[in-house]
Amino acid sequence: MCVLCNFKTPDATAQADQPARWQARRGFLLAAGVGMASAAMAQVDVGNSSKWRQLVPAETLEKSASLQFKQVISQARDKGALAPEGNPQLQRLRSIAQKLIPFTAQWNPRAKDWQWEVNLIGSKQINAWCMPGGKIAFYTGILDQLKLNDDEVAMIMGHEMAHALREHARERLAKTQATGIGLSIASQLLGLGALGDSAASLGTQLLTLKYSRDDETESDLVGLEIAARGGFKPEASVSLWQKMQSASGNGGPSFLSTHPSGSNRIQELQANLPKVQQLYEQAPKS
């Protein structure tokens, strides 16, 4: 875990006791169901989710993620690094999230019951993440140093949401623990035992998991489609990674330590832009 820099505003003390948690409005989520019912089938092809994830209980991992998220937020608040409720950048992030959430459940039915949360942490790190269960955090460094517009923020948020929706952490944990404790797939299916315990005590590993290149490509494309459906320009996915590559010349942003950048990443996104362009054109613009 990084050492967070101070992030204080004149009204930070007055708002310190306000709940950091944010949940999408009930009416908004009901509207989301309508949006998903009329949405076309997925335009990007990422195949089926890995069956490995079935070896770890989703509920257990999501509970562990929720506890870890609360700890991170508490630590940030104690350091004066948690953006208060009225912070403009935080409101910006939550507004973007509201436009993306309606299109998440088509990628994972569990998402419709997730208690989505979005917070902003003051830190020079170029980083953002979404834990299982929809727990999202952005660091001010990624917004300020890369000078991201809303479309580029949406691409990052969609990408991080996709990791949670496609349950990449659940898959990584299952593969790692199954190998480490020498359990056969058959015994895991009969009684998750040690794997369930591992998920419950995962802790800070959720913030340092390194995904495979296949995971990254999958999240790029799923995030691209979610953002396009939400009304954000698909080509922003390319400009985002061009900015990320430029930033990597200065020692590499934290984001790239857990999100490796392949040489064909931009080309893969460019090849998929035509697939989601119509979704963007059909999306309501605010």
PyRosetta script that sets phi, psi and omega in degrees:
from pyrosetta import init, pose_from_sequence

init()
pose = pose_from_sequence("MCVLCNFKTPDATAQADQPARWQARRGFLLAAGVGMASAAMAQVDVGNSSKWRQLVPAETLEKSASLQFKQVISQARDKGALAPEGNPQLQRLRSIAQKLIPFTAQWNPRAKDWQWEVNLIGSKQINAWCMPGGKIAFYTGILDQLKLNDDEVAMIMGHEMAHALREHARERLAKTQATGIGLSIASQLLGLGALGDSAASLGTQLLTLKYSRDDETESDLVGLEIAARGGFKPEASVSLWQKMQSASGNGGPSFLSTHPSGSNRIQELQANLPKVQQLYEQAPKS")
pose.set_psi(1, 136.6)
pose.set_omega(1, -177.4)
pose.set_phi(2, -76.9)
pose.set_psi(2, 162.3)
pose.set_omega(2, 171.0)
pose.set_phi(3, -85.9)
pose.set_psi(3, 117.8)
pose.set_omega(3, -175.2)
pose.set_phi(4, -79.7)
pose.set_psi(4, 138.0)
pose.set_omega(4, 175.9)
pose.set_phi(5, -81.9)
pose.set_psi(5, 165.4)
pose.set_omega(5, -177.7)
pose.set_phi(6, -69.7)
pose.set_psi(6, 141.8)
pose.set_omega(6, 177.2)
pose.set_phi(7, -139.9)
pose.set_psi(7, 90.1)
pose.set_omega(7, -175.7)
pose.set_phi(8, -124.4)
pose.set_psi(8, 143.9)
pose.set_omega(8, 173.7)
pose.set_phi(9, -124.9)
pose.set_psi(9, 164.0)
pose.set_omega(9, -177.1)
pose.set_phi(10, -54.4)
pose.set_psi(10, -30.1)
pose.set_omega(10, -176.8)
pose.set_phi(11, -101.4)
pose.set_psi(11, 15.1)
pose.set_omega(11, -176.2)
pose.set_phi(12, -63.2)
pose.set_psi(12, -41.9)
pose.set_omega(12, -178.1)
pose.set_phi(13, -66.0)
pose.set_psi(13, -42.8)
pose.set_omega(13, -178.6)
pose.set_phi(14, -64.0)
pose.set_psi(14, -28.1)
pose.set_omega(14, -175.9)
pose.set_phi(15, -104.6)
pose.set_psi(15, 5.7)
pose.set_omega(15, -174.7)
pose.set_phi(16, -61.5)
pose.set_psi(16, -31.2)
pose.set_omega(16, -177.0)
pose.set_phi(17, -85.8)
pose.set_psi(17, -5.5)
pose.set_omega(17, 178.9)
pose.set_phi(18, -70.7)
pose.set_psi(18, 146.6)
pose.set_omega(18, 179.8)
pose.set_phi(19, -64.5)
pose.set_psi(19, 134.6)
pose.set_omega(19, 179.2)
pose.set_phi(20, -77.4)
pose.set_psi(20, -20.1)
pose.set_omega(20, -173.8)
pose.set_phi(21, -72.7)
pose.set_psi(21, 138.5)
pose.set_omega(21, 177.1)
pose.set_phi(22, -127.1)
pose.set_psi(22, 134.8)
pose.set_omega(22, 177.1)
pose.set_phi(23, -125.8)
pose.set_psi(23, 142.8)
pose.set_omega(23, 177.9)
pose.set_phi(24, -62.4)
pose.set_psi(24, 142.8)
pose.set_omega(24, -178.1)
pose.set_phi(25, -62.8)
pose.set_psi(25, 145.7)
pose.set_omega(25, -178.6)
pose.set_phi(26, -57.1)
pose.set_psi(26, -43.9)
pose.set_omega(26, -179.4)
pose.set_phi(27, -62.0)
pose.set_psi(27, -37.1)
pose.set_omega(27, 179.5)
pose.set_phi(28, -64.9)
pose.set_psi(28, -40.7)
pose.set_omega(28, -179.3)
pose.set_phi(29, -70.7)
pose.set_psi(29, -33.1)
pose.set_omega(29, 176.1)
pose.set_phi(30, -65.4)
pose.set_psi(30, -38.5)
pose.set_omega(30, 176.7)
pose.set_phi(31, -65.1)
pose.set_psi(31, -32.2)
pose.set_omega(31, 179.3)
pose.set_phi(32, -59.8)
pose.set_psi(32, -39.3)
pose.set_omega(32, -179.9)
pose.set_phi(33, -61.2)
pose.set_psi(33, -39.0)
pose.set_omega(33, 178.0)
pose.set_phi(34, -64.7)
pose.set_psi(34, -42.5)
pose.set_omega(34, -179.6)
pose.set_phi(35, -61.6)
pose.set_psi(35, -41.0)
pose.set_omega(35, -178.1)
pose.set_phi(36, -72.3)
pose.set_psi(36, -31.1)
pose.set_omega(36, -179.4)
pose.set_phi(37, -66.3)
pose.set_psi(37, -33.1)
pose.set_omega(37, -177.7)
pose.set_phi(38, -95.8)
pose.set_psi(38, -5.0)
pose.set_omega(38, -177.3)
pose.set_phi(39, -70.8)
pose.set_psi(39, 147.2)
pose.set_omega(39, 176.6)
pose.set_phi(40, -72.1)
pose.set_psi(40, 165.5)
pose.set_omega(40, 176.0)
pose.set_phi(41, -64.2)
pose.set_psi(41, 162.9)
pose.set_omega(41, -178.1)
pose.set_phi(42, -54.8)
pose.set_psi(42, 136.7)
pose.set_omega(42, 179.9)
pose.set_phi(43, -93.4)
pose.set_psi(43, -24.2)
pose.set_omega(43, 176.9)
pose.set_phi(44, -95.9)
pose.set_psi(44, 148.6)
pose.set_omega(44, -176.9)
pose.set_phi(45, -108.0)
pose.set_psi(45, 111.5)
pose.set_omega(45, 178.5)
pose.set_phi(46, -123.0)
pose.set_psi(46, 6.3)
pose.set_omega(46, 177.6)
pose.set_phi(47, 73.3)
pose.set_psi(47, -171.2)
pose.set_omega(47, -179.7)
pose.set_phi(48, -84.7)
pose.set_psi(48, 154.2)
pose.set_omega(48, 176.3)
pose.set_phi(49, -66.4)
pose.set_psi(49, 150.5)
pose.set_omega(49, -179.2)
pose.set_phi(50, -63.4)
pose.set_psi(50, 138.1)
pose.set_omega(50, 177.9)
pose.set_phi(51, -73.6)
pose.set_psi(51, -15.3)
pose.set_omega(51, 178.0)
pose.set_phi(52, -56.5)
pose.set_psi(52, -36.1)
pose.set_omega(52, -174.9)
pose.set_phi(53, -61.2)
pose.set_psi(53, -23.2)
pose.set_omega(53, -178.6)
pose.set_phi(54, -67.7)
pose.set_psi(54, -12.9)
pose.set_omega(54, -178.6)
pose.set_phi(55, -82.2)
pose.set_psi(55, -7.6)
pose.set_omega(55, 178.7)
pose.set_phi(56, -122.4)
pose.set_psi(56, 127.6)
pose.set_omega(56, 180.0)
pose.set_phi(57, -62.2)
pose.set_psi(57, 124.1)
pose.set_omega(57, -179.6)
pose.set_phi(58, -60.9)
pose.set_psi(58, -39.8)
pose.set_omega(58, -177.8)
pose.set_phi(59, -62.0)
pose.set_psi(59, -40.0)
pose.set_omega(59, -179.1)
pose.set_phi(60, -65.6)
pose.set_psi(60, -44.7)
pose.set_omega(60, -178.9)
pose.set_phi(61, -66.8)
pose.set_psi(61, -40.5)
pose.set_omega(61, 179.5)
pose.set_phi(62, -65.4)
pose.set_psi(62, -36.0)
pose.set_omega(62, 177.2)
pose.set_phi(63, -66.0)
pose.set_psi(63, -43.1)
pose.set_omega(63, 177.5)
pose.set_phi(64, -61.8)
pose.set_psi(64, -40.6)
pose.set_omega(64, 179.1)
pose.set_phi(65, -64.2)
pose.set_psi(65, -40.7)
pose.set_omega(65, 179.9)
pose.set_phi(66, -62.5)
pose.set_psi(66, -42.2)
pose.set_omega(66, 178.8)
pose.set_phi(67, -65.4)
pose.set_psi(67, -42.5)
pose.set_omega(67, 179.7)
pose.set_phi(68, -66.2)
pose.set_psi(68, -37.6)
pose.set_omega(68, 178.8)
pose.set_phi(69, -62.4)
pose.set_psi(69, -44.3)
pose.set_omega(69, 178.6)
pose.set_phi(70, -60.8)
pose.set_psi(70, -37.7)
pose.set_omega(70, 179.1)
pose.set_phi(71, -66.0)
pose.set_psi(71, -43.7)
pose.set_omega(71, 179.0)
pose.set_phi(72, -61.7)
pose.set_psi(72, -44.9)
pose.set_omega(72, -179.2)
pose.set_phi(73, -65.4)
pose.set_psi(73, -40.3)
pose.set_omega(73, 178.5)
pose.set_phi(74, -62.7)
pose.set_psi(74, -42.8)
pose.set_omega(74, 179.1)
pose.set_phi(75, -64.0)
pose.set_psi(75, -40.9)
pose.set_omega(75, 179.0)
pose.set_phi(76, -64.6)
pose.set_psi(76, -41.1)
pose.set_omega(76, 179.0)
pose.set_phi(77, -63.3)
pose.set_psi(77, -43.2)
pose.set_omega(77, -179.7)
pose.set_phi(78, -62.1)
pose.set_psi(78, -30.9)
pose.set_omega(78, -179.5)
pose.set_phi(79, -89.2)
pose.set_psi(79, 1.3)
pose.set_omega(79, -177.5)
pose.set_phi(80, 71.7)
pose.set_psi(80, 22.2)
pose.set_omega(80, -175.3)
pose.set_phi(81, -103.7)
pose.set_psi(81, -2.6)
pose.set_omega(81, -178.5)
pose.set_phi(82, -88.6)
pose.set_psi(82, 125.0)
pose.set_omega(82, 179.9)
pose.set_phi(83, -64.0)
pose.set_psi(83, 131.2)
pose.set_omega(83, 179.2)
pose.set_phi(84, -70.1)
pose.set_psi(84, 165.0)
pose.set_omega(84, -174.4)
pose.set_phi(85, -55.4)
pose.set_psi(85, -34.7)
pose.set_omega(85, -176.3)
pose.set_phi(86, -87.3)
pose.set_psi(86, 3.7)
pose.set_omega(86, -178.3)
pose.set_phi(87, -62.9)
pose.set_psi(87, 128.1)
pose.set_omega(87, -176.9)
pose.set_phi(88, -59.5)
pose.set_psi(88, -39.7)
pose.set_omega(88, -179.9)
pose.set_phi(89, -67.5)
pose.set_psi(89, -37.3)
pose.set_omega(89, 177.1)
pose.set_phi(90, -64.8)
pose.set_psi(90, -44.0)
pose.set_omega(90, 178.0)
pose.set_phi(91, -62.2)
pose.set_psi(91, -36.4)
pose.set_omega(91, 176.9)
pose.set_phi(92, -61.8)
pose.set_psi(92, -46.6)
pose.set_omega(92, 179.6)
pose.set_phi(93, -61.5)
pose.set_psi(93, -43.1)
pose.set_omega(93, -177.8)
pose.set_phi(94, -69.0)
pose.set_psi(94, -33.2)
pose.set_omega(94, 176.8)
pose.set_phi(95, -65.5)
pose.set_psi(95, -41.9)
pose.set_omega(95, 178.1)
pose.set_phi(96, -65.4)
pose.set_psi(96, -41.8)
pose.set_omega(96, 179.4)
pose.set_phi(97, -60.4)
pose.set_psi(97, -40.0)
pose.set_omega(97, 179.9)
pose.set_phi(98, -59.3)
pose.set_psi(98, -30.3)
pose.set_omega(98, -179.3)
pose.set_phi(99, -81.5)
pose.set_psi(99, -19.9)
pose.set_omega(99, -177.8)
pose.set_phi(100, -95.3)
pose.set_psi(100, -35.3)
pose.set_omega(100, -174.6)
pose.set_phi(101, -54.3)
pose.set_psi(101, -37.4)
pose.set_omega(101, -179.6)
pose.set_phi(102, -59.2)
pose.set_psi(102, -16.7)
pose.set_omega(102, -174.5)
pose.set_phi(103, -112.1)
pose.set_psi(103, 20.4)
pose.set_omega(103, -178.5)
pose.set_phi(104, -93.1)
pose.set_psi(104, -35.7)
pose.set_omega(104, -173.1)
pose.set_phi(105, -66.0)
pose.set_psi(105, -22.0)
pose.set_omega(105, 178.2)
pose.set_phi(106, -69.0)
pose.set_psi(106, -17.2)
pose.set_omega(106, 177.8)
pose.set_phi(107, -97.1)
pose.set_psi(107, -18.9)
pose.set_omega(107, 178.2)
pose.set_phi(108, -162.5)
pose.set_psi(108, 108.7)
pose.set_omega(108, -177.0)
pose.set_phi(109, -56.8)
pose.set_psi(109, -25.0)
pose.set_omega(109, 180.0)
pose.set_phi(110, -65.2)
pose.set_psi(110, -24.8)
pose.set_omega(110, -174.3)
pose.set_phi(111, -61.6)
pose.set_psi(111, -25.8)
pose.set_omega(111, -178.5)
pose.set_phi(112, -67.8)
pose.set_psi(112, -18.8)
pose.set_omega(112, 179.4)
pose.set_phi(113, -106.1)
pose.set_psi(113, 0.9)
pose.set_omega(113, 179.3)
pose.set_phi(114, -70.2)
pose.set_psi(114, 144.9)
pose.set_omega(114, 173.9)
pose.set_phi(115, -92.6)
pose.set_psi(115, 85.3)
pose.set_omega(115, -175.0)
pose.set_phi(116, -62.2)
pose.set_psi(116, 137.7)
pose.set_omega(116, 178.4)
pose.set_phi(117, -137.1)
pose.set_psi(117, 141.5)
pose.set_omega(117, 178.8)
pose.set_phi(118, -133.0)
pose.set_psi(118, 127.6)
pose.set_omega(118, 177.1)
pose.set_phi(119, -136.5)
pose.set_psi(119, 159.9)
pose.set_omega(119, 179.8)
pose.set_phi(120, -122.1)
pose.set_psi(120, 128.1)
pose.set_omega(120, -177.6)
pose.set_phi(121, -115.5)
pose.set_psi(121, 131.4)
pose.set_omega(121, 179.0)
pose.set_phi(122, -75.2)
pose.set_psi(122, 111.5)
pose.set_omega(122, -179.5)
pose.set_phi(123, -163.7)
pose.set_psi(123, 147.8)
pose.set_omega(123, 178.0)
pose.set_phi(124, -76.4)
pose.set_psi(124, -7.0)
pose.set_omega(124, 178.7)
pose.set_phi(125, -59.8)
pose.set_psi(125, 139.0)
pose.set_omega(125, 170.8)
pose.set_phi(126, -91.2)
pose.set_psi(126, 90.8)
pose.set_omega(126, -171.1)
pose.set_phi(127, -157.0)
pose.set_psi(127, 156.3)
pose.set_omega(127, 174.2)
pose.set_phi(128, -163.1)
pose.set_psi(128, 154.2)
pose.set_omega(128, 178.3)
pose.set_phi(129, -158.7)
pose.set_psi(129, 163.6)
pose.set_omega(129, 174.9)
pose.set_phi(130, -136.0)
pose.set_psi(130, 116.4)
pose.set_omega(130, 178.7)
pose.set_phi(131, -79.1)
pose.set_psi(131, 161.8)
pose.set_omega(131, 173.3)
pose.set_phi(132, -52.1)
pose.set_psi(132, 137.3)
pose.set_omega(132, -179.0)
pose.set_phi(133, 93.9)
pose.set_psi(133, 1.6)
pose.set_omega(133, 174.6)
pose.set_phi(134, 86.4)
pose.set_psi(134, 32.5)
pose.set_omega(134, 179.4)
pose.set_phi(135, -97.2)
pose.set_psi(135, 107.3)
pose.set_omega(135, -171.4)
pose.set_phi(136, -109.1)
pose.set_psi(136, 138.1)
pose.set_omega(136, 172.8)
pose.set_phi(137, -138.4)
pose.set_psi(137, 136.5)
pose.set_omega(137, 171.6)
pose.set_phi(138, -115.0)
pose.set_psi(138, 149.9)
pose.set_omega(138, 174.4)
pose.set_phi(139, -106.0)
pose.set_psi(139, 143.7)
pose.set_omega(139, -175.9)
pose.set_phi(140, -59.9)
pose.set_psi(140, -27.5)
pose.set_omega(140, -178.7)
pose.set_phi(141, -59.9)
pose.set_psi(141, -37.0)
pose.set_omega(141, -177.2)
pose.set_phi(142, -71.9)
pose.set_psi(142, -30.6)
pose.set_omega(142, 178.2)
pose.set_phi(143, -77.6)
pose.set_psi(143, -44.2)
pose.set_omega(143, -173.3)
pose.set_phi(144, -79.5)
pose.set_psi(144, -46.2)
pose.set_omega(144, -174.9)
pose.set_phi(145, -73.4)
pose.set_psi(145, -33.8)
pose.set_omega(145, 178.6)
pose.set_phi(146, -91.8)
pose.set_psi(146, -7.2)
pose.set_omega(146, 178.6)
pose.set_phi(147, 50.4)
pose.set_psi(147, 58.0)
pose.set_omega(147, -174.6)
pose.set_phi(148, -78.2)
pose.set_psi(148, 136.1)
pose.set_omega(148, 170.5)
pose.set_phi(149, -86.0)
pose.set_psi(149, 175.6)
pose.set_omega(149, -175.4)
pose.set_phi(150, -61.1)
pose.set_psi(150, -37.8)
pose.set_omega(150, -179.3)
pose.set_phi(151, -64.6)
pose.set_psi(151, -39.3)
pose.set_omega(151, 179.4)
pose.set_phi(152, -71.0)
pose.set_psi(152, -37.8)
pose.set_omega(152, 175.1)
pose.set_phi(153, -61.0)
pose.set_psi(153, -41.6)
pose.set_omega(153, -179.9)
pose.set_phi(154, -62.4)
pose.set_psi(154, -34.8)
pose.set_omega(154, 179.3)
pose.set_phi(155, -68.3)
pose.set_psi(155, -40.9)
pose.set_omega(155, 176.4)
pose.set_phi(156, -65.0)
pose.set_psi(156, -46.0)
pose.set_omega(156, -178.0)
pose.set_phi(157, -63.9)
pose.set_psi(157, -42.3)
pose.set_omega(157, 178.2)
pose.set_phi(158, -63.0)
pose.set_psi(158, -39.8)
pose.set_omega(158, 177.9)
pose.set_phi(159, -62.0)
pose.set_psi(159, -45.7)
pose.set_omega(159, -179.3)
pose.set_phi(160, -68.8)
pose.set_psi(160, -40.3)
pose.set_omega(160, 175.1)
pose.set_phi(161, -57.8)
pose.set_psi(161, -40.7)
pose.set_omega(161, -177.5)
pose.set_phi(162, -62.2)
pose.set_psi(162, -37.8)
pose.set_omega(162, 176.4)
pose.set_phi(163, -57.9)
pose.set_psi(163, -42.3)
pose.set_omega(163, -179.9)
pose.set_phi(164, -72.2)
pose.set_psi(164, -41.7)
pose.set_omega(164, -177.8)
pose.set_phi(165, -65.9)
pose.set_psi(165, -38.7)
pose.set_omega(165, -180.0)
pose.set_phi(166, -87.1)
pose.set_psi(166, 0.6)
pose.set_omega(166, 172.8)
pose.set_phi(167, 56.4)
pose.set_psi(167, 47.4)
pose.set_omega(167, 179.6)
pose.set_phi(168, -67.0)
pose.set_psi(168, -35.2)
pose.set_omega(168, 178.4)
pose.set_phi(169, -65.7)
pose.set_psi(169, -40.6)
pose.set_omega(169, 178.6)
pose.set_phi(170, -62.3)
pose.set_psi(170, -40.6)
pose.set_omega(170, 178.6)
pose.set_phi(171, -67.0)
pose.set_psi(171, -45.6)
pose.set_omega(171, -179.8)
pose.set_phi(172, -59.6)
pose.set_psi(172, -45.1)
pose.set_omega(172, -178.9)
pose.set_phi(173, -61.1)
pose.set_psi(173, -45.4)
pose.set_omega(173, -178.7)
pose.set_phi(174, -60.4)
pose.set_psi(174, -45.9)
pose.set_omega(174, -178.1)
pose.set_phi(175, -66.4)
pose.set_psi(175, -43.0)
pose.set_omega(175, -178.4)
pose.set_phi(176, -65.8)
pose.set_psi(176, -49.1)
pose.set_omega(176, -176.2)
pose.set_phi(177, -71.6)
pose.set_psi(177, -35.8)
pose.set_omega(177, 178.9)
pose.set_phi(178, -62.3)
pose.set_psi(178, -37.4)
pose.set_omega(178, 178.2)
pose.set_phi(179, -73.3)
pose.set_psi(179, -43.6)
pose.set_omega(179, -175.1)
pose.set_phi(180, -66.4)
pose.set_psi(180, -35.4)
pose.set_omega(180, -176.8)
pose.set_phi(181, -103.9)
pose.set_psi(181, 3.5)
pose.set_omega(181, 171.6)
pose.set_phi(182, 65.6)
pose.set_psi(182, 33.1)
pose.set_omega(182, 178.5)
pose.set_phi(183, -88.5)
pose.set_psi(183, 143.2)
pose.set_omega(183, 174.6)
pose.set_phi(184, -79.6)
pose.set_psi(184, 155.2)
pose.set_omega(184, 178.6)
pose.set_phi(185, -59.9)
pose.set_psi(185, -36.8)
pose.set_omega(185, -179.3)
pose.set_phi(186, -61.9)
pose.set_psi(186, -45.7)
pose.set_omega(186, -178.1)
pose.set_phi(187, -68.5)
pose.set_psi(187, -32.3)
pose.set_omega(187, 178.3)
pose.set_phi(188, -65.8)
pose.set_psi(188, -39.9)
pose.set_omega(188, -179.4)
pose.set_phi(189, -68.2)
pose.set_psi(189, -31.8)
pose.set_omega(189, -178.8)
pose.set_phi(190, -75.9)
pose.set_psi(190, -35.4)
pose.set_omega(190, -179.8)
pose.set_phi(191, -159.1)
pose.set_psi(191, 109.8)
pose.set_omega(191, -170.4)
pose.set_phi(192, -67.3)
pose.set_psi(192, -22.3)
pose.set_omega(192, 174.2)
pose.set_phi(193, 26.7)
pose.set_psi(193, -103.0)
pose.set_omega(193, -173.6)
pose.set_phi(194, -61.1)
pose.set_psi(194, -34.2)
pose.set_omega(194, 178.6)
pose.set_phi(195, -67.1)
pose.set_psi(195, -39.7)
pose.set_omega(195, 177.2)
pose.set_phi(196, -64.3)
pose.set_psi(196, -40.0)
pose.set_omega(196, 177.4)
pose.set_phi(197, -62.8)
pose.set_psi(197, -40.8)
pose.set_omega(197, -179.7)
pose.set_phi(198, -63.4)
pose.set_psi(198, -41.1)
pose.set_omega(198, 178.7)
pose.set_phi(199, -63.3)
pose.set_psi(199, -38.8)
pose.set_omega(199, -177.7)
pose.set_phi(200, -68.5)
pose.set_psi(200, -28.5)
pose.set_omega(200, -177.1)
pose.set_phi(201, -109.5)
pose.set_psi(201, 22.8)
pose.set_omega(201, -175.1)
pose.set_phi(202, -62.0)
pose.set_psi(202, -40.3)
pose.set_omega(202, 174.9)
pose.set_phi(203, 57.4)
pose.set_psi(203, -134.9)
pose.set_omega(203, -172.2)
pose.set_phi(204, -67.4)
pose.set_psi(204, -10.7)
pose.set_omega(204, 178.1)
pose.set_phi(205, -58.2)
pose.set_psi(205, -27.2)
pose.set_omega(205, -179.7)
pose.set_phi(206, -61.8)
pose.set_psi(206, -26.1)
pose.set_omega(206, -178.8)
pose.set_phi(207, -90.8)
pose.set_psi(207, -7.4)
pose.set_omega(207, -175.7)
pose.set_phi(208, -124.5)
pose.set_psi(208, 8.2)
pose.set_omega(208, 179.1)
pose.set_phi(209, -62.0)
pose.set_psi(209, 136.4)
pose.set_omega(209, 176.2)
pose.set_phi(210, -106.7)
pose.set_psi(210, 120.0)
pose.set_omega(210, -176.7)
pose.set_phi(211, -87.6)
pose.set_psi(211, 158.7)
pose.set_omega(211, 178.5)
pose.set_phi(212, -75.6)
pose.set_psi(212, 167.3)
pose.set_omega(212, 177.6)
pose.set_phi(213, -64.0)
pose.set_psi(213, -34.9)
pose.set_omega(213, 176.5)
pose.set_phi(214, -63.6)
pose.set_psi(214, -40.5)
pose.set_omega(214, 176.9)
pose.set_phi(215, -60.7)
pose.set_psi(215, -43.0)
pose.set_omega(215, -177.7)
pose.set_phi(216, -65.2)
pose.set_psi(216, -44.9)
pose.set_omega(216, 178.9)
pose.set_phi(217, -61.8)
pose.set_psi(217, -43.6)
pose.set_omega(217, 179.1)
pose.set_phi(218, -59.2)
pose.set_psi(218, -46.2)
pose.set_omega(218, -179.1)
pose.set_phi(219, -68.3)
pose.set_psi(219, -36.1)
pose.set_omega(219, 175.9)
pose.set_phi(220, -57.7)
pose.set_psi(220, -47.8)
pose.set_omega(220, -173.6)
pose.set_phi(221, -75.5)
pose.set_psi(221, -41.5)
pose.set_omega(221, 177.0)
pose.set_phi(222, -64.7)
pose.set_psi(222, -43.3)
pose.set_omega(222, 178.1)
pose.set_phi(223, -62.5)
pose.set_psi(223, -38.3)
pose.set_omega(223, 177.5)
pose.set_phi(224, -60.1)
pose.set_psi(224, -45.3)
pose.set_omega(224, -178.9)
pose.set_phi(225, -68.7)
pose.set_psi(225, -42.4)
pose.set_omega(225, 179.1)
pose.set_phi(226, -59.4)
pose.set_psi(226, -45.2)
pose.set_omega(226, -179.3)
pose.set_phi(227, -65.4)
pose.set_psi(227, -40.6)
pose.set_omega(227, 178.9)
pose.set_phi(228, -62.9)
pose.set_psi(228, -43.1)
pose.set_omega(228, 177.7)
pose.set_phi(229, -63.4)
pose.set_psi(229, -29.3)
pose.set_omega(229, 179.2)
pose.set_phi(230, -80.5)
pose.set_psi(230, -2.9)
pose.set_omega(230, 176.7)
pose.set_phi(231, 95.6)
pose.set_psi(231, 21.8)
pose.set_omega(231, 179.8)
pose.set_phi(232, -108.0)
pose.set_psi(232, 140.7)
pose.set_omega(232, -172.4)
pose.set_phi(233, -61.1)
pose.set_psi(233, 122.4)
pose.set_omega(233, -178.5)
pose.set_phi(234, -59.0)
pose.set_psi(234, -35.8)
pose.set_omega(234, -177.3)
pose.set_phi(235, -65.3)
pose.set_psi(235, -13.4)
pose.set_omega(235, 177.2)
pose.set_phi(236, -65.0)
pose.set_psi(236, -23.1)
pose.set_omega(236, 177.6)
pose.set_phi(237, -63.5)
pose.set_psi(237, -34.2)
pose.set_omega(237, 179.5)
pose.set_phi(238, -74.9)
pose.set_psi(238, -47.6)
pose.set_omega(238, -180.0)
pose.set_phi(239, -62.9)
pose.set_psi(239, -33.4)
pose.set_omega(239, 177.3)
pose.set_phi(240, -59.9)
pose.set_psi(240, -50.9)
pose.set_omega(240, -176.3)
pose.set_phi(241, -73.5)
pose.set_psi(241, -21.7)
pose.set_omega(241, 171.2)
pose.set_phi(242, -67.8)
pose.set_psi(242, -40.8)
pose.set_omega(242, 176.3)
pose.set_phi(243, -65.9)
pose.set_psi(243, -40.0)
pose.set_omega(243, -179.4)
pose.set_phi(244, -64.4)
pose.set_psi(244, -39.9)
pose.set_omega(244, 178.2)
pose.set_phi(245, -64.5)
pose.set_psi(245, -40.0)
pose.set_omega(245, 177.9)
pose.set_phi(246, -63.5)
pose.set_psi(246, -40.4)
pose.set_omega(246, 179.7)
pose.set_phi(247, -67.0)
pose.set_psi(247, -29.0)
pose.set_omega(247, -178.0)
pose.set_phi(248, -68.0)
pose.set_psi(248, -14.8)
pose.set_omega(248, 177.7)
pose.set_phi(249, -71.8)
pose.set_psi(249, -12.4)
pose.set_omega(249, 179.8)
pose.set_phi(250, -104.3)
pose.set_psi(250, 39.5)
pose.set_omega(250, 177.9)
pose.set_phi(251, 99.5)
pose.set_psi(251, -12.8)
pose.set_omega(251, 176.0)
pose.set_phi(252, 92.5)
pose.set_psi(252, 122.7)
pose.set_omega(252, 177.3)
pose.set_phi(253, -69.9)
pose.set_psi(253, 157.4)
pose.set_omega(253, 179.1)
pose.set_phi(254, -56.9)
pose.set_psi(254, -34.5)
pose.set_omega(254, -178.5)
pose.set_phi(255, -55.8)
pose.set_psi(255, -36.4)
pose.set_omega(255, -176.8)
pose.set_phi(256, -79.6)
pose.set_psi(256, -13.1)
pose.set_omega(256, 178.5)
pose.set_phi(257, -69.9)
pose.set_psi(257, -28.6)
pose.set_omega(257, 176.9)
pose.set_phi(258, -114.3)
pose.set_psi(258, 1.6)
pose.set_omega(258, 178.7)
pose.set_phi(259, -134.1)
pose.set_psi(259, 75.6)
pose.set_omega(259, -175.9)
pose.set_phi(260, -56.7)
pose.set_psi(260, 140.4)
pose.set_omega(260, -177.8)
pose.set_phi(261, -102.3)
pose.set_psi(261, 109.7)
pose.set_omega(261, 178.1)
pose.set_phi(262, -83.1)
pose.set_psi(262, 156.8)
pose.set_omega(262, -177.9)
pose.set_phi(263, -66.4)
pose.set_psi(263, -22.0)
pose.set_omega(263, -178.0)
pose.set_phi(264, -101.0)
pose.set_psi(264, 10.4)
pose.set_omega(264, -175.5)
pose.set_phi(265, -61.7)
pose.set_psi(265, -48.9)
pose.set_omega(265, -179.0)
pose.set_phi(266, -65.5)
pose.set_psi(266, -40.0)
pose.set_omega(266, 179.3)
pose.set_phi(267, -62.5)
pose.set_psi(267, -38.4)
pose.set_omega(267, 178.7)
pose.set_phi(268, -63.8)
pose.set_psi(268, -42.4)
pose.set_omega(268, 178.5)
pose.set_phi(269, -65.7)
pose.set_psi(269, -44.1)
pose.set_omega(269, -179.8)
pose.set_phi(270, -59.9)
pose.set_psi(270, -37.8)
pose.set_omega(270, -179.8)
pose.set_phi(271, -66.6)
pose.set_psi(271, -24.2)
pose.set_omega(271, -177.2)
pose.set_phi(272, -98.4)
pose.set_psi(272, -5.8)
pose.set_omega(272, -179.9)
pose.set_phi(273, -57.3)
pose.set_psi(273, -45.3)
pose.set_omega(273, -179.5)
pose.set_phi(274, -61.8)
pose.set_psi(274, -27.1)
pose.set_omega(274, -177.9)
pose.set_phi(275, -68.8)
pose.set_psi(275, -27.3)
pose.set_omega(275, -176.0)
pose.set_phi(276, -111.5)
pose.set_psi(276, -1.6)
pose.set_omega(276, -176.4)
pose.set_phi(277, -59.3)
pose.set_psi(277, -42.4)
pose.set_omega(277, -179.3)
pose.set_phi(278, -66.3)
pose.set_psi(278, -34.7)
pose.set_omega(278, 176.8)
pose.set_phi(279, -60.7)
pose.set_psi(279, -42.7)
pose.set_omega(279, 178.3)
pose.set_phi(280, -63.7)
pose.set_psi(280, -44.0)
pose.set_omega(280, -177.2)
pose.set_phi(281, -65.5)
pose.set_psi(281, -31.1)
pose.set_omega(281, -179.1)
pose.set_phi(282, -85.2)
pose.set_psi(282, -14.8)
pose.set_omega(282, -176.3)
pose.set_phi(283, -71.4)
pose.set_psi(283, 142.9)
pose.set_omega(283, 176.3)
pose.set_phi(284, -65.9)
pose.set_psi(284, 137.8)
pose.set_omega(284, 179.8)
pose.set_phi(285, -108.1)
pose.set_psi(285, 132.7)
pose.set_omega(285, 180.0)
pose.set_phi(286, -102.5)
pose.dump_pdb("model.pdb")
